[in-house]
Amino acid sequence: METEHNAWWKEAVVYQIYPRSFMDGNGDGIGDLKGIIGKLDYLRWLGVDVIWLCPIYKSPNDDMGYDISDYRAIMDEFGTMDDFEQMLVGIHERGMKLVMDLVVNHTSDEHEWFVQSRASRDNPYRDYYIWRDRPNNWASFFGGSAWELDGRTGQYYLHLFSRKQPDLNWENPKVRSEIYDMMRWWLDKGVDGFRMDVINCISKVPGLPDAPGEGGLAWGGAFFLNGPRVHEYLKEMHTEVLSRYDVMTVGETLSVTPEQALEYVGFDRAELNMVFQFEMMDIDAGPGGKWDLKSWKLSEFKRIFSRWQTALAGSGWNSLYLNNHDQPRLVSRFGNDGRYRIESAKMLATLLHTLQGTPFVYQGEEIGMTNVHFDSIDQYRDIETINWYNEQVAKGERSVDEIVKSIHAKGRDNSRTPMQWSSAHNAGFSDGLPWLQVNENYREINVEQQLADPDSVLHYYRRLIQLRKRHPVMVYGNYDLLYPADEKIYAFVRELGNAALLTVLNFTDEQQVFLCPEHLCPKGFELVLSNYEVGDANLPTRLSLRPYEARVFIASPASGRVDV
């Protein structure tokens, strides 16, 4: 069925690759482009439509590639531009598309623009970055002040992230012109879109005032998140670049509400296709922020998803994810990575692929990879994790055990351990010493083993993706939550024309009962997918669910059951 706003990027399933950890093609312990090329047939078999590639640009790697020193060159560790072009051809030949990471809030301090900018106060590139005689009190996302004194010129430059990631000055039209020209360069090569890193940070409040707080550093998000000119800049980007290509765009937007998100993704806004929201990523964070662990309730989990499903319906579009390169593994965070790892991994996948929006699968998610519990801080590579650990130890307010517990739960290296391809040495990722230690459970959790098991998490993901392609109701249907206060079961209905979908999910490790609402039971729902073997395909009025059981029912002229 056609709708006013049908688009290929809504119907797509995206697979995110963190190149450093995906597959090593030359044996140096670091994933690379040749490694990706060798796994394109696997991704095509899985059924994904789009590959999102984390940064592969030239970089000194202070923040694992998110500190770019040359936007038009490939990082030596990852390969060459010839390798990139071969990869791009291979992706397109298999009917898939490629989305690149666009990191334009900041560059590396080794980028030529910044090298020139810090050379002297009257350098033509000085105004490409944000310089001040005195710093304000903003704190960096990575700890410490967001300002760094440059001894050569006696001024401070702004860096919301690492000190080696100076913020670009988007107020300068020359900066914007350079960025748009670079974007066109990649799109003309055949790239199919961009994931835009911290894109809602690019506009700062004029004057850069101090953030409220009693002395010392303070959170200045109100002065650089969703700033006064951000929509002006994105509309200009759309006019100058994006409107001239058939592309997919997704913005990483910290701390946006659904209402704010619509200003970025509204169908009439001419800015972005979708954004990554972080409300769900904050569900288990206490008053002290990310590292302050707290338990979460299913009712709140449902409230957040439902809020976004409802607010954007008919006016904008959702992205659907529960983990990525910056977040812990979804089965460890929201499921049960012990006894019920397989069942809960399948259940969470069912949730994401039956909501309205574009599903994003992060590498290893499709085999149920878990968080890693390293014994020593020396085994970690993530700058945010290391900085926080050192700060906490220096403060002496927490025990080392408490600090490590938070890192085990929330550290970014949880998602960055090498992809587990087989039970061979180093999980089949590399013949060399991996840049980051492989999770020790690779012998039990790997692609090779799951390819041979038709009941694996991997095969379940493939069936889910196939099912979504067969049923437009899974893509375009509206959303209606059932039993919002239930702390055990998440159930919802999607409807499109004469087709209806019912998803029922048990979020516990105990048996639960779902009572079918009277208005649904007469619809003739038929089971099309379950993560357990099921005898009866009909929807009973009283449905008994096993631990972490997921069932998907569809009522339509032809349900198209996908056998499990």
Residue, then its C-alpha position, 0 to 999 in steps of 0.5 A: m500500500e502506498t502512503e504519502h511518505n513512502a521511502w526506501w530508507k523507511e523500508a530498509v534495515v541498517y547494519q552498523i559496522y565499527p570497522r576497527s572491530f569487524m574483520d581484519g583482512n591483513g593480519d595486523g589485529i585491526g579491522d579494515l576495508k578488505g575485511i569488510i569486503g570479505k564479509l559482504d556476502y554474509l551481510r547480503w545473506l542476512g538481508v540488510d539493505v544499508i551498511w552504516l560505516c563508522p569513521i574510516y577517514k584519516s585520523p590520529n585515533d584519539d577517539m577511535g576515528y571520530d577525530i578526523s585529520d583529513y575528510r578525503a583520505i582513508m585511515d592507513e590502518f583501514g586501507t586505501m581509497d582503492d579499497f574503499e571504492q572496491m568495497l562500495v562497488g561490492i556493496h552496490e553490486r549486492g543491492m545494498k547501500l552505504v551510509m558514511d559517518l559525518v563528523v563535522n561538529h569538530t575535527s582532529d587538532e591535526h587537521e590542516w585547518f586547525v594546524q593553520s588556525r593555531a599558527s597565529r591569531d591573524n591566520p585566515y583559518r583562525d575563525y574556523y574554530i572557536w577561540r576565547d581569551r578566557p574559558n567559560n565553565w563548560a565541562s567536556f563530555f569526556g571529563g575536565s574543562a571543555w577549553e584548552l589553552d594554546g600556548r603559542t597564541g595565548q588563547y583557549y579553544l573549545h572542545l566539547f569532547s577530547r582536547k584533540q577534537p576542537d569544535l568547528n565554528w559553524e558561524n563562519p560561512k567558509v566552514r559550512s561551505e568547506i563541509y558541504d563541498m566535502m559532502r558532495w565529494w563523497l556523494d559523487k563517489g556514490v555514497d548513499g547518505f550520512r549518519m551525522d555525529v552529534i549534529n545538534c551540537i553545531s550551533k552554540v549560543p552567542g557569547l558562550p555564557d557560563a552554565p549555571g553552577e556553584g563554581g567549577l565546571a558545569w554542564g553547558g548543554a543548554f548553550f550548545l544542544n539544539g542551539p539557535r541556528v542549528h535548523e538554519y544550518l541543516k536547512e542550508m545543508h539540505t538545500e546546498v547538498l542533500s536535496r540534490y541526491d537520493v540519500m538517507t540521513v540520520g542525526e545523532t541528537l543528544s537530549v532531544t524530546p520527540e517534539q524537538a525531534l520533529e523540528y529535525v525530521g518533520f516531513d515538511r522540514a527539509e532537514l533530516n530523515m530521522v534522528f537517534q534519540f537518547e531518552m531510552m539510553d538514559i533509562d538506567a542512569g541515575p542523577g549522577g549520569k551515565w555511570d550512576l547505575k539504576s534499575w529500570k521498569l518495563s512500564e517506563f521502557k514502554r512509555i519511552f518507546s510509545r511516546w516516540q512512536t506516537a509523537l512522530a506518527g504521520s509527521g516524521w520518522n523513527s530510528l530503532y536501536l538499543n545498542n551501537h558503538d557507544q552503548p553496551r550490548l542490548v542483550s546484557r542491558f535489556g535482556n538476560d545474557g546468562r541462561y536466557r541469552i538466546e531467548s531474550a536476544k530474539m525477543l529484543a530483536t522482535l521488538l525493534h523490528t516490529l515497531q514503526g521506524t528504521p531498525f539498526v542492527y549493530q555488528g554482533e547483535e545478530i548473534g547475541m554478543t554480550n558485554v565484556h568484563f575485563d579485569s583491569i583498566d589496562q585492557y580497555r581502549d576507550i578514552e571516555t572509560i579511561n578518563w572516567y576511571n582515572e577521575q574517580v580513582a583520584k576523587g576517592e569517593r567510590s571503591v575500585d569495585e564500584i567503578v569497575k561495576s559501572i564500566h562493566a555495565k556502561g563502558r563503550d568497549n562493551s560493544r567494541t570487542p572484535m566480531q566473533w566469527s568462529s571458535a578459531h583463534n581470536a574468534g576468527f577476527s584476526d591472525g594477529l594480536p587484536w587491538l582490543q581483547v576478544n570477549e572470552n565467550y567467543r567459542e560459544i557465541n560466533v557466526e560459524q556456529q550459528l550459521a549451522d544452527p537453524d534455531s540460532v539468534l542469527h537465523y532468527y534475525r534473518r527471518l525477522i528481516q524477511l518478514r518485514k519485507r513481506h508485510p508493509v504493516m510492519v513498516y508503515g502501520n500505526y502503533d497502539l500500546l496495550y496494557p501500558a502499566d504491565e511490568k512483565i509484558y510488552a504488547f502492541v498492535r500495528e494497523l495499516g488498511n485491512a492488515a493488523l500486526l500484534t506483537v507480544l513480548n515477555f520481558t521476564d525469566e518467568q512464565q507470564v499470561f497475556l489476555c487478548p483484548e476483546h476487540l482484537c480476538p475476532k480479527g483472525f490473527e495468525l502466528v507468523l514468528s515466535n522465538y520458541e517452538v509453537g504448536d498452535a498458530n492461532l491467537p488464543t484469548r489466554l496466551s501463556l508465555r515462556p521466559y522471554e518469549a516473543r510472538v508476532f501475529i498478523a491478521s491479513p488476507a495472506s499472513g505469510r508465515v515464516d517458519v521457525 
